[in-house]
Amino acid sequence: MRTSAARLALETSRTLRDPETIARSLPARSVHTLSYGLAGTALLHACLTPAEPGSARTAAAHWRAATRFLGTAPADGIHTGPGALAASLIIGCGYLPPTDPHHALVPRATAWLTARATALARHHYHLSTSRYGTPWAVYDAIKGLTGIGRVLLAARPRSRAEAEPGLYAAVDALTDLTLTPRGARPGWWLAADRHPPTTLPIPASGAATTGIAHGIAGPLAFLATAHREGCTRPRQLEAIRTAARWLVEWQSPDHTWPPHVSGQALDRDDKPAPRAQGRTTAWCYGTPGIAVALTAAHHALGAPDRHHATHAVHAAHAALNALGARPPTDWDTTGTALCHGTAGVLQCAHRLAHPPLLTHAARATMDSHPPHPHGFLTGRAGTALALADFGGVLPRLAHGWDSVLLVS
């Protein structure tokens, strides 16, 4: 199965070599992005450099084209705008030879992300007295401090001076968010009208989101990983403990999590629901991402806080076991992409070394047609990376490509 996955990954990557073909197939605003476009395909080819001849040149062509199409895209996290190119370059350079000229660009990319992180941290503190809560775009993995902070953590060994101001700003702000409750509601609760309009209907009492893309599992995974890497700040372990305990308490009896918990349920301490409603099996909102976060919390808390560490890892294992016992036809994933699809489940199962879930997710990803979009989060580039990793094509790095997903 691993051999087949490796072959399929390389075959898919070869359909994504020409940046101009990709550019013509996308709306102008999406061409440069990590989620949909050339920053994502550049990352794929950079990561394949050790295994695929010519991939470094292909990655360079995609980065150049992405820069050309960037235009006036606004600052907007690590998936669109300048941050998408910065994240793609920082993570991708980890796979390139030491002599590759793109390494010289990493400090500048890191400095841009640090500036964005410090601005978002200031915005969080400005909003901290608001009765509405801090919005996703300030703290989440896609647009906010969680995703930016994780890429800065990856950049730190190579660009410490440029990375650390933004990295520590992200850690401090996310620690503050986690440890600043609003009565019975946690610091990541958000009023109903502050949730993006594309989300599921949000109760009038607002909601606290659980998953790794937009909920508390994202800050938890980042804070725990940063602690593991020696990036520690006051009260950081308390924040890790608080977030992990909350997720354990709100786990449903079927070992899943609701995508969000309403303000009314929080006020009543009405937990947990008999069965979570909404998307529960994808990386973005469901079991795989939350299990990654709880496992990271277990490692961060360790022996000094064995009680909470044990509860965190037991909840993660129970959730993975329950998902691995269900056939993929019973999952609520959509397609094979990383965000909503089976490739995201595959990468989490691979990193967490869960054989039953890994086998299910690998078969489901290989037996389905790859998604039509091209990019990292929602398209073939991300699917190919998960298959390549599973297939043993990629070297294992401390800050690998799935850092962008908070999985490593």
C-alpha positions as CSV (number, residue, x, y, z in Angstrom):
1,M,0.0,0.0,0.0
2,R,2.8,2.4,0.8
3,T,4.5,1.7,-2.6
4,S,1.2,2.5,-4.3
5,A,0.8,5.7,-2.3
6,A,4.3,6.8,-3.3
7,R,3.6,6.1,-6.9
8,L,0.3,8.0,-6.9
9,A,1.8,10.9,-5.1
10,L,4.6,11.3,-7.7
11,E,2.1,10.8,-10.6
12,T,-0.1,13.5,-9.1
13,S,2.8,15.9,-8.7
14,R,3.8,15.5,-12.4
15,T,0.3,16.8,-13.4
16,L,1.1,20.0,-11.4
17,R,4.4,21.0,-13.0
18,D,3.4,23.9,-15.2
19,P,2.5,27.0,-13.2
20,E,0.9,28.7,-16.2
21,T,-1.6,25.9,-16.6
22,I,-2.5,26.1,-13.0
23,A,-2.8,29.9,-13.2
24,R,-5.2,29.8,-16.1
25,S,-7.5,27.4,-14.3
26,L,-8.0,29.6,-11.2
27,P,-9.7,32.9,-10.4
28,A,-7.1,35.7,-10.3
29,R,-7.5,36.2,-6.6
30,S,-6.7,32.5,-5.9
31,V,-3.7,31.9,-8.2
32,H,-1.0,32.9,-5.7
33,T,-2.5,31.2,-2.6
34,L,-1.4,28.2,-0.5
35,S,-5.0,27.0,-0.1
36,Y,-5.8,26.8,-3.8
37,G,-2.9,27.8,-6.0
38,L,0.8,28.2,-6.7
39,A,2.1,28.7,-3.1
40,G,0.6,25.2,-2.5
41,T,2.0,23.6,-5.6
42,A,5.4,25.2,-4.9
43,L,5.4,23.6,-1.5
44,L,4.6,20.2,-3.0
45,H,7.5,20.4,-5.4
46,A,10.0,21.7,-2.8
47,C,9.1,18.9,-0.5
48,L,9.7,16.3,-3.3
49,T,13.1,17.6,-4.1
50,P,15.0,14.7,-2.4
51,A,13.0,12.2,-4.4
52,E,12.1,13.7,-7.7
53,P,14.8,15.1,-10.1
54,G,14.1,18.7,-11.1
55,S,11.6,19.4,-8.3
56,A,13.6,22.3,-6.9
57,R,13.5,24.1,-10.3
58,T,9.8,23.4,-10.5
59,A,9.2,24.8,-7.0
60,A,11.2,27.9,-8.0
61,A,9.1,28.5,-11.1
62,H,5.9,28.2,-9.0
63,W,7.2,30.7,-6.4
64,R,8.1,33.1,-9.1
65,A,4.7,32.8,-10.7
66,A,2.9,33.1,-7.4
67,T,4.9,36.4,-6.7
68,R,3.8,37.7,-10.1
69,F,0.1,37.0,-9.3
70,L,0.2,38.2,-5.8
71,G,-0.7,41.8,-6.8
72,T,-2.2,43.7,-4.0
73,A,-3.6,40.8,-2.0
74,P,-4.0,41.9,1.6
75,A,-2.3,40.5,4.6
76,D,-4.4,37.5,5.6
77,G,-2.7,34.7,7.5
78,I,-0.7,31.9,6.0
79,H,-3.0,30.7,3.2
80,T,-3.6,33.8,1.2
81,G,-1.7,37.1,0.6
82,P,2.0,37.6,1.3
83,G,1.8,35.2,4.2
84,A,1.0,32.3,1.9
85,L,4.3,32.8,0.0
86,A,6.2,33.3,3.2
87,A,4.8,30.1,4.8
88,S,5.4,28.1,1.6
89,L,9.0,29.4,1.3
90,I,9.9,28.8,5.0
91,I,8.5,25.3,5.2
92,G,9.6,24.3,1.6
93,C,13.2,25.4,2.1
94,G,13.6,22.8,4.8
95,Y,13.5,20.2,2.0
96,L,15.9,22.0,-0.4
97,P,19.7,21.5,-0.6
98,P,21.7,23.9,1.6
99,T,23.1,25.6,-1.4
100,D,19.7,26.5,-2.9
101,P,19.4,30.3,-3.2
102,H,15.9,30.4,-1.7
103,H,17.4,30.0,1.8
104,A,18.6,33.6,1.6
105,L,14.9,34.7,1.4
106,V,13.8,33.0,4.6
107,P,14.8,35.9,7.0
108,R,12.8,38.4,5.0
109,A,9.8,36.0,4.9
110,T,10.1,35.4,8.6
111,A,10.3,39.2,9.3
112,W,7.0,39.7,7.4
113,L,5.2,37.0,9.4
114,T,6.6,38.5,12.7
115,A,5.2,41.9,11.8
116,R,1.8,40.3,11.1
117,A,1.9,38.3,14.4
118,T,2.7,41.3,16.5
119,A,-0.1,43.3,14.8
120,L,-2.6,40.6,15.4
121,A,-1.5,40.2,19.0
122,R,-2.1,43.9,19.6
123,H,-5.5,43.6,18.0
124,H,-6.3,40.7,20.4
125,Y,-5.5,42.8,23.4
126,H,-7.6,45.6,22.0
127,L,-10.5,43.3,21.7
128,S,-10.0,41.5,25.0
129,T,-12.3,43.9,26.8
130,S,-15.0,43.5,24.2
131,R,-18.2,41.6,25.0
132,Y,-18.1,40.0,21.6
133,G,-14.9,37.9,21.8
134,T,-11.8,37.7,19.7
135,P,-12.7,36.6,16.1
136,W,-11.2,33.7,14.2
137,A,-9.2,35.9,11.9
138,V,-7.1,37.0,14.9
139,Y,-6.3,33.6,16.5
140,D,-7.0,30.6,14.1
141,A,-4.8,28.3,12.0
142,I,-5.9,29.8,8.7
143,K,-5.7,33.6,9.1
144,G,-4.5,34.1,12.7
145,L,-1.9,33.8,15.3
146,T,-2.0,30.0,15.6
147,G,-1.0,29.3,12.0
148,I,1.4,32.2,11.8
149,G,3.0,31.2,15.1
150,R,3.5,27.7,14.0
151,V,5.4,28.8,10.8
152,L,7.5,31.2,12.9
153,L,8.4,28.3,15.2
154,A,9.6,26.4,12.1
155,A,11.6,29.4,11.0
156,R,13.2,30.0,14.4
157,P,16.2,27.6,14.0
158,R,17.3,29.4,10.8
159,S,16.1,33.0,11.5
160,R,16.0,33.4,15.3
161,A,16.3,37.1,15.4
162,E,13.5,37.6,12.9
163,A,11.2,34.9,14.2
164,E,11.2,35.3,18.0
165,P,9.4,38.7,18.4
166,G,6.4,37.4,16.5
167,L,6.6,33.9,17.9
168,Y,6.6,35.1,21.5
169,A,3.8,37.6,20.7
170,A,1.7,34.8,19.4
171,V,2.4,32.6,22.4
172,D,1.6,35.4,24.8
173,A,-1.7,36.4,23.1
174,L,-3.0,32.8,22.7
175,T,-2.1,32.1,26.3
176,D,-4.1,35.2,27.3
177,L,-7.0,34.2,25.1
178,T,-7.1,30.7,26.6
179,L,-6.9,32.0,30.2
180,T,-9.4,34.9,30.0
181,P,-12.9,33.4,30.5
182,R,-16.1,35.4,30.0
183,G,-18.0,34.2,33.0
184,A,-18.8,30.5,32.3
185,R,-17.7,31.0,28.7
186,P,-14.1,30.4,27.7
187,G,-11.9,33.0,26.2
188,W,-12.4,31.6,22.7
189,W,-16.2,32.0,22.9
190,L,-17.4,34.3,20.1
191,A,-20.8,36.1,19.7
192,A,-23.1,34.7,17.1
193,D,-22.7,37.7,14.7
194,R,-18.9,37.5,14.9
195,H,-18.7,34.0,13.4
196,P,-18.1,34.0,9.6
197,P,-21.3,33.8,7.6
198,T,-20.1,30.6,5.8
199,T,-20.2,28.6,9.0
200,L,-23.0,26.3,10.3
201,P,-25.9,28.2,11.9
202,I,-24.6,29.5,15.2
203,P,-26.9,29.7,18.2
204,A,-28.1,33.2,19.3
205,S,-25.9,32.7,22.5
206,G,-22.8,32.4,20.3
207,A,-20.4,29.5,20.5
208,A,-16.9,28.3,21.4
209,T,-15.4,26.3,18.6
210,T,-13.5,23.1,19.2
211,G,-11.5,22.1,16.1
212,I,-8.0,22.6,15.1
213,A,-8.6,24.9,12.1
214,H,-10.7,27.5,13.9
215,G,-11.2,26.3,17.5
216,I,-9.3,25.9,20.7
217,A,-7.5,22.7,19.4
218,G,-5.4,24.9,17.2
219,P,-4.0,27.2,19.9
220,L,-3.6,24.1,22.1
221,A,-1.5,22.3,19.4
222,F,0.6,25.3,18.8
223,L,1.3,26.2,22.5
224,A,2.1,22.6,23.3
225,T,4.5,22.2,20.3
226,A,6.2,25.5,21.1
227,H,6.7,24.3,24.7
228,R,8.2,21.1,23.3
229,E,10.6,23.2,21.2
230,G,11.8,25.3,24.2
231,C,9.6,28.3,23.5
232,T,8.1,28.9,26.9
233,R,6.4,31.8,28.5
234,P,4.7,32.5,31.8
235,R,1.3,30.7,32.3
236,Q,1.8,28.8,29.0
237,L,1.5,25.4,30.7
238,E,-1.6,26.6,32.5
239,A,-3.1,27.5,29.2
240,I,-2.3,24.1,27.7
241,R,-3.8,22.5,30.8
242,T,-7.0,24.6,30.6
243,A,-7.6,24.0,26.9
244,A,-6.9,20.3,27.1
245,R,-9.2,19.9,30.2
246,W,-12.0,21.7,28.4
247,L,-11.8,19.5,25.3
248,V,-11.7,16.4,27.5
249,E,-14.8,17.6,29.4
250,W,-16.7,18.3,26.2
251,Q,-16.0,15.1,24.4
252,S,-19.2,13.3,23.6
253,P,-19.9,9.7,24.8
254,D,-19.4,8.5,21.2
255,H,-15.8,9.9,21.5
256,T,-16.3,12.7,19.1
257,W,-16.6,16.5,19.6
258,P,-19.2,19.0,18.5
259,P,-17.8,21.5,16.1
260,H,-18.9,24.2,18.6
261,V,-20.5,24.5,22.0
262,S,-23.2,27.1,22.4
263,G,-23.1,29.9,24.9
264,Q,-26.2,28.6,26.5
265,A,-24.7,25.1,27.0
266,L,-21.6,26.7,28.4
267,D,-23.7,28.8,30.9
268,R,-25.6,25.7,32.0
269,D,-22.5,23.5,32.0
270,D,-24.7,21.1,29.9
271,K,-22.0,18.6,28.8
272,P,-21.5,16.5,27.0
273,A,-24.1,16.1,24.2
274,P,-25.0,12.4,23.7
275,R,-23.7,12.6,20.1
276,A,-21.9,15.4,18.4
277,Q,-23.8,17.1,15.5
278,G,-22.0,18.5,12.4
279,R,-18.7,17.6,10.9
280,T,-16.7,15.4,13.3
281,T,-14.3,13.3,11.3
282,A,-12.2,15.7,9.2
283,W,-8.9,17.4,10.1
284,C,-10.5,20.9,10.3
285,Y,-13.3,20.3,12.8
286,G,-13.2,16.7,13.9
287,T,-11.4,13.9,15.7
288,P,-8.1,13.8,13.8
289,G,-7.1,17.4,14.5
290,I,-8.3,17.4,18.1
291,A,-6.6,14.1,18.8
292,V,-3.3,15.7,17.5
293,A,-3.8,18.7,19.9
294,L,-4.5,16.5,22.9
295,T,-1.5,14.3,22.2
296,A,0.7,17.3,21.9
297,A,-0.7,18.5,25.3
298,H,0.1,15.1,26.8
299,H,3.8,15.5,25.8
300,A,3.9,19.1,27.0
301,L,2.3,18.5,30.4
302,G,4.3,15.3,31.0
303,A,5.2,13.8,34.4
304,P,4.8,17.1,36.4
305,D,1.1,17.1,35.5
306,R,0.5,13.5,35.0
307,H,-3.3,13.7,35.8
308,H,-4.2,16.1,33.0
309,A,-1.6,14.6,30.6
310,T,-3.1,11.2,31.1
311,H,-6.7,12.4,30.6
312,A,-5.7,14.2,27.4
313,V,-4.0,11.2,25.8
314,H,-6.8,8.8,26.9
315,A,-9.4,11.1,25.2
316,A,-7.3,11.2,22.1
317,H,-6.8,7.5,21.9
318,A,-10.5,6.8,22.5
319,A,-11.5,9.2,19.7
320,L,-9.0,7.6,17.3
321,N,-10.1,4.1,18.2
322,A,-13.7,5.0,17.6
323,L,-13.0,6.6,14.3
324,G,-10.8,3.7,13.2
325,A,-13.5,1.3,14.0
326,R,-15.9,3.0,11.5
327,P,-15.6,2.4,7.7
328,P,-14.7,5.5,5.7
329,T,-18.1,5.4,4.1
330,D,-19.5,6.3,7.6
331,W,-17.2,9.3,7.9
332,D,-18.4,12.8,7.2
333,T,-15.3,13.7,5.2
334,T,-15.7,15.2,1.7
335,G,-13.4,14.0,-1.0
336,T,-9.6,13.4,-0.5
337,A,-8.2,16.8,0.3
338,L,-6.5,17.7,3.5
339,C,-9.0,20.1,5.1
340,H,-12.4,18.3,4.8
341,G,-11.2,15.1,3.2
342,T,-9.5,11.8,3.8
343,A,-6.0,13.0,3.3
344,G,-6.2,15.1,6.4
345,V,-7.3,12.0,8.4
346,L,-4.4,10.1,6.7
347,Q,-1.8,12.5,7.8
348,C,-3.0,12.7,11.4
349,A,-3.2,8.9,11.7
350,H,0.3,8.7,10.2
351,R,1.8,11.2,12.7
352,L,-0.1,9.6,15.6
353,A,0.9,6.0,14.5
354,H,-2.7,4.6,14.6
355,P,-2.6,1.6,12.3
356,P,-6.4,0.9,11.9
357,L,-7.2,4.5,11.1
358,L,-4.1,4.8,8.9
359,T,-5.1,1.8,6.8
360,H,-8.7,3.1,6.4
361,A,-7.6,6.6,5.5
362,A,-4.9,5.4,3.1
363,R,-7.3,3.2,1.2
364,A,-10.0,5.8,1.0
365,T,-7.5,8.4,-0.3
366,M,-6.0,6.2,-2.9
367,D,-9.2,4.6,-4.1
368,S,-10.9,8.0,-4.8
369,H,-10.2,10.5,-7.6
370,P,-7.9,13.3,-6.3
371,P,-9.7,16.7,-6.0
372,H,-9.9,18.9,-9.0
373,P,-8.5,22.0,-7.3
374,H,-4.7,22.3,-7.3
375,G,-3.6,23.8,-4.0
376,F,-2.5,22.6,-0.6
377,L,-5.5,22.8,1.7
378,T,-8.3,21.9,-0.7
379,G,-6.6,20.3,-3.6
380,R,-4.2,17.8,-5.2
381,A,-1.0,19.3,-3.8
382,G,-2.0,18.5,-0.3
383,T,-3.3,15.1,-1.1
384,A,-0.1,14.2,-2.9
385,L,1.9,15.4,0.1
386,A,0.0,13.2,2.5
387,L,0.4,10.2,0.2
388,A,4.1,10.9,-0.3
389,D,4.6,11.0,3.4
390,F,2.7,7.8,4.0
391,G,4.6,6.2,1.1
392,G,8.0,7.1,2.6
393,V,9.0,9.5,-0.2
394,L,9.6,12.5,2.1
395,P,12.4,12.8,4.7
396,R,11.1,13.2,8.3
397,L,11.9,16.8,9.4
398,A,11.4,18.4,12.8
399,H,9.3,21.1,11.1
400,G,7.8,19.2,8.1
401,W,5.2,20.3,5.6
402,D,2.4,19.3,7.9
403,S,3.5,22.0,10.4
404,V,1.1,24.2,8.4
405,L,-1.7,21.8,9.6
406,L,-0.3,21.9,13.2
407,V,0.1,18.1,12.9
408,S,3.8,18.2,13.6
